[in-house]
Amino acid sequence: MLLNIAINGVVEHGFGFILTALCWGFTNPFIKRGSAGIEAIKRDKWLHQTLAESYFLFTNWRYVLPLAINLSGSAVYYYTLHDADITIAVPITNSLALVFTILAGMLVGERRPSSKEILGMLCIVFGVAFCVTS
């Protein structure tokens, strides 16, 4: 009975969990790429540095677009949480976001994960699946 309730909750809210993880995870490598070059900005005062970096980031569509998608994932997450079990939602979305980040990174040319990293991802995914179903 309890297992059935947990599985139904995951199935019922699964689309929201997966969409959130996609928005969070898949955009990370693109946000990283969009912020490339920010290290070159140098100003003497802290406030000037912060304003120059903010201008650099928020006038760069390669940063703003993935950031907007990432933040829309947060909106989906909070909407899904309004009637989902948080003890299920958090591990599912965060573990899937990790997997999607690595997959997106591979698509944009970042290094491929090592066999140990793949094993670690599988342990996380299966561990979360075990926790959700127990």
LINGI-V12603 format. One record per backbone hydrogen bond with DSSP energy under -1.0 kcal/mol. NH is the residue of the N-H (numbers start at 1). CO is the residue of the C=O. If there is no record, write none. Layout:
nh | co
NH | CO
NH | CO
//
This chain:
nh | co
5 | 1
6 | 2
7 | 3
8 | 4
9 | 5
10 | 6
11 | 7
12 | 8
13 | 9
17 | 13
18 | 14
19 | 15
20 | 16
21 | 17
22 | 18
23 | 19
24 | 20
25 | 21
26 | 22
31 | 27
32 | 28
33 | 29
34 | 30
35 | 31
36 | 33
38 | 35
40 | 37
41 | 38
49 | 45
50 | 46
51 | 47
52 | 48
53 | 49
54 | 50
55 | 51
56 | 52
57 | 53
58 | 54
59 | 55
60 | 57
63 | 60
64 | 60
65 | 61
67 | 63
68 | 64
69 | 65
70 | 66
71 | 67
72 | 68
73 | 69
75 | 71
76 | 72
77 | 73
78 | 74
79 | 75
80 | 76
81 | 77
83 | 80
88 | 85
89 | 85
90 | 86
92 | 88
93 | 89
94 | 90
95 | 91
96 | 92
97 | 93
98 | 94
99 | 95
100 | 96
101 | 97
102 | 98
103 | 99
104 | 100
105 | 101
106 | 102
107 | 103
108 | 104
109 | 106
110 | 105
118 | 114
119 | 115
120 | 116
121 | 117
122 | 118
123 | 119
124 | 120
125 | 121
126 | 122
127 | 123
128 | 124
129 | 125
130 | 126
131 | 127
132 | 128
133 | 129
//
